[in-house]
């Protein structure tokens, strides 16, 4: 698998290093403005990690 923007994947080299990869369902990958990683990679300060956002 090719990682789209390596600057936002938290240092992961491939899909196996990411908790939401492969994604559990189709959806959008988001990046908040509070962190330097995709929301699906960023855990925050002791917080849970987001999964892909389902479209409605």
Buried (B, 14 or more C-beta within 10 A) or exposed (E): EEBEEEEBBBEBEEBEEBEBBEEEEEBEBEBEEEBEBBBBBBBEEEEEBBBBEEEE
